[in-house]
Amino acid sequence: MLIEVLFNIPGMGRLGWESIEQKDFPTLMALTYIEAIVVMLSILLSDLLYVWADPRISFESQGTSA
């Protein structure tokens, strides 16, 4: 967001900054929701790629846990 504001680059960060300045709460909520979805999908993708890169890793349970 800081880079987009400093260098006047249009993007999601700049939209977020302008929404903060204008107190546009619905846009801020939508941006937060989109960013949360992107983060969750990125974490899922990194987990799947980690299993693919190292076959010793498994998501199956190794035993009983409390």
N, C-alpha and C positions, 0 to 999 in steps of 0.2 A: 504494500500500500504506500509506503513512504517513497519508494522509487517512482511509482506512477504519479504521485502528487508532485514530487520535486522536478521531474522531467516532463510533466504534462503529457503523460502517456494515457490514453483511454483504456480502461480495463475494469475488472471487478473491484480492485482496491480503490481506484479513484471513485467509482460509484459508491462504494461503502463510505468513503470519506465525505463525499458530497451529501450522502444520506444522513450522516452524523451532523454535519453543519446545518442541514435543513430540518433536522428532527423528523425525518421520514421513517417512522418506525416499521411500517409494513415492509419496506424495501430492506431495512436492516435485518428484520426477522427472516426474510426470504434468503438473503445472502448468508446468514448464519446457518440456515437449514441446508443450503446447497454446499457450503464448506464442510459441514458435519458429514454429509453423505459422501463427499469426495474423500475425506479423511478415512471414513470407515471402509470404503472400497479400496483405498490404497493400502490399508492395514491388511485386509483380506488378501489382496493381490500379493503383498510381500510375504505373507504366511504361505500361500500356495507356491510361490516361486522358491521359497526357502526349502520346502519339502521336495520340490522338483530338482533343485540343485544338489541337495544332499539326501539321498534315499534312506540314510540311517534314521532320519527324523520321521516320526510318525505321530499322528494325532490320536491313535488308538490308546486306550488306557493300558498302563503297564502293570497295574495291580489294583487293589482296593485302596481307596483313600477315604478319609472321614468325611 
